[in-house]
Amino acid sequence: MTTHETRSGNDDSDSYQVLTFELGNETYGVDILRVQEIRGWSRVTRLPNTPEQMLGVLNLRGSIVPIVDLRKHFNLEHAEYTAVTVIIVLSTRGKNGQLNVGIVVDGVSDVADIESAAVKPTPDIGSREATAAIRGFASVGERMTVLLDVDRLLGADGSGACGPAAAIAADDVQAA
């Protein structure tokens, strides 16, 4: 069985907080310390020759932020963007430095406290690619929550959902 890091940061605490959100009928969570902003859906500027999940970029107070549709990245069926669709802007880290990336999700649920000991490891299902961005699983209330590794999911090094666009954007940030 393969396990991924289940702790937030490098501190010695026994619990940490995650922002939970919905995609279809599933609940996902990301480290709350990586959340830069939560905003309602707004149109993005499309970029040519980018992966399908890369919707484009948004200008957030002078910073150009790549926007990824997690439904497309996870190969979930399409859903229309509605009044409850949100963009969560997350801070990612990679070999090319730090980059803010927005993810489009169906809706934000809650901030939950996760006990480190209660996080279940990611099972080995034979495909490292399928589980690379999953830190583990935790019960939040009555629901199983998939805990995501922001850096592996979005990758400021260009390896995640943003693909090469993230690496280019990170290079642009470093050059500024």
C-alpha positions as MATLAB code, in Angstrom:
seq = 'MTTHETRSGNDDSDSYQVLTFELGNETYGVDILRVQEIRGWSRVTRLPNTPEQMLGVLNLRGSIVPIVDLRKHFNLEHAEYTAVTVIIVLSTRGKNGQLNVGIVVDGVSDVADIESAAVKPTPDIGSREATAAIRGFASVGERMTVLLDVDRLLGADGSGACGPAAAIAADDVQAA';
ca = [
       0.000    0.000    0.000;
       1.364    3.385   -0.969;
       0.941    6.305    1.389;
       1.371    9.994    0.735;
       2.244   12.747    3.170;
      -0.785   13.390    5.344;
       0.344   16.394    7.346;
       0.022   20.040    6.530;
       3.390   21.747    6.602;
       6.251   20.531    8.780;
       4.917   21.377   12.220;
       4.383   18.905   15.067;
       0.643   19.511   15.514;
      -1.783   16.610   15.723;
      -4.383   18.256   13.518;
      -4.722   20.747   10.715;
      -7.487   22.538    8.849;
      -8.727   21.939    5.330;
     -11.124   23.862    3.139;
     -13.652   21.357    1.830;
     -15.436   21.756   -1.490;
     -17.760   19.799   -3.755;
     -17.256   18.379   -7.210;
     -20.318   16.428   -8.258;
     -21.264   14.128   -5.404;
     -17.776   14.018   -3.899;
     -16.106   16.124   -1.234;
     -12.481   17.202   -1.528;
     -10.212   19.129    0.815;
      -7.113   21.313    0.512;
      -4.823   22.685    3.204;
      -6.397   25.935    4.402;
      -2.956   27.559    4.601;
      -2.684   27.282    0.800;
      -5.964   29.134    0.155;
      -5.312   32.700   -0.990;
      -8.829   33.694   -1.986;
     -12.318   32.344   -2.646;
     -14.324   34.186   -5.275;
     -17.451   33.721   -7.304;
     -17.290   32.486  -10.870;
     -16.196   35.028  -13.456;
     -15.204   34.675  -17.094;
     -11.565   33.979  -17.856;
      -9.326   34.879  -20.777;
      -8.700   31.743  -22.863;
      -5.175   30.823  -23.866;
      -4.387   29.007  -27.110;
      -2.746   25.569  -27.115;
      -3.370   24.776  -23.456;
      -4.712   21.547  -21.942;
      -8.503   21.221  -21.873;
      -8.677   21.601  -18.081;
      -6.829   24.945  -18.321;
      -9.707   27.389  -18.757;
      -7.452   30.405  -19.136;
      -6.216   33.188  -16.883;
      -7.750   35.817  -14.647;
      -6.331   39.190  -13.660;
      -6.530   39.341   -9.850;
      -5.387   42.730   -8.624;
      -2.623   42.905  -11.229;
      -1.506   39.261  -11.002;
      -2.237   36.882  -13.857;
      -3.575   33.637  -12.354;
      -4.056   30.402  -14.353;
      -7.543   28.904  -13.840;
      -8.092   25.128  -13.912;
     -11.463   23.363  -14.076;
     -11.083   20.438  -11.654;
     -14.088   18.665  -13.180;
     -12.228   18.459  -16.482;
      -8.951   17.545  -14.800;
     -10.617   14.677  -12.910;
     -12.557   13.574  -16.020;
     -15.932   14.220  -14.387;
     -19.002   15.018  -16.443;
     -19.480   18.637  -17.455;
     -21.574   20.963  -15.288;
     -22.675   24.476  -16.129;
     -21.100   27.332  -14.193;
     -23.764   28.750  -11.867;
     -24.137   31.305   -9.091;
     -22.672   28.800   -6.600;
     -19.660   27.892   -8.771;
     -16.529   29.300   -7.191;
     -12.862   29.786   -7.933;
     -10.496   28.891   -5.103;
      -7.106   30.563   -5.562;
      -4.371   28.336   -4.142;
      -0.663   28.889   -3.587;
       1.462   26.144   -5.169;
       5.161   25.463   -4.858;
       7.436   23.709   -7.307;
      10.948   23.704   -8.662;
      10.156   26.953  -10.515;
       9.007   28.721   -7.355;
       5.608   29.734   -6.034;
       2.559   30.294   -8.223;
      -1.050   31.119   -7.456;
      -3.500   28.952   -9.395;
      -7.302   29.099   -9.353;
      -9.422   25.943   -9.343;
     -13.066   25.957  -10.425;
     -15.282   23.869   -8.139;
     -19.025   23.347   -7.765;
     -19.153   24.964   -4.342;
     -17.280   25.497   -1.088;
     -18.489   23.486    1.884;
     -16.676   24.260    5.115;
     -13.399   24.505    6.984;
     -12.789   21.244    8.813;
     -10.308   20.183   11.482;
      -8.556   16.977   10.469;
      -6.793   14.811   13.043;
      -3.543   13.596   11.475;
      -4.013   10.136   12.982;
      -7.470    9.864   11.381;
      -6.187   10.317    7.819;
      -6.342    7.054    5.906;
      -3.581    6.402    3.374;
      -4.174    6.368   -0.349;
      -4.480    2.762   -1.516;
      -2.224    1.408   -4.224;
      -4.596    0.934   -7.161;
      -1.885    0.173   -9.678;
      -1.730    3.639  -11.208;
       0.561    6.168   -9.562;
      -0.816    8.846  -11.893;
      -4.381    8.329  -10.613;
      -3.417    8.855   -6.973;
      -0.362   11.138   -7.139;
      -2.274   14.234   -6.027;
      -4.154   12.510   -3.186;
      -2.716   12.931    0.314;
      -5.216   10.597    1.914;
      -8.823   10.241    3.003;
     -10.610   11.538    6.086;
     -14.154   11.438    7.400;
     -15.658   14.894    7.788;
     -19.063   14.580    9.354;
     -20.895   11.845    7.464;
     -18.776   12.197    4.309;
     -15.508   10.757    3.123;
     -13.249   13.608    2.038;
     -10.463   13.217   -0.510;
      -7.493   15.243    0.741;
      -5.544   16.748   -2.153;
      -1.867   17.673   -2.374;
      -1.979   21.128   -3.971;
       1.589   21.008   -5.285;
       1.168   17.645   -6.990;
      -2.300   18.533   -8.263;
      -1.449   21.893   -9.807;
       2.342   21.862   -9.905;
       4.163   25.157  -10.145;
       6.876   23.048  -11.802;
       4.603   22.372  -14.782;
       3.870   18.751  -13.859;
       0.339   19.226  -12.532;
      -3.014   20.212  -13.992;
      -1.681   23.486  -15.354;
       0.948   21.715  -17.426;
       3.608   23.840  -19.098;
       1.517   27.005  -18.625;
       2.292   26.906  -14.894;
       6.014   26.630  -15.508;
       5.899   29.578  -17.918;
       3.856   31.676  -15.462;
       6.246   30.784  -12.613;
       9.200   31.839  -14.777;
       7.438   35.136  -15.479;
       6.899   35.671  -11.733;
      10.580   35.004  -10.986;
      11.697   37.367  -13.760;
       9.628   40.244  -12.343;
];
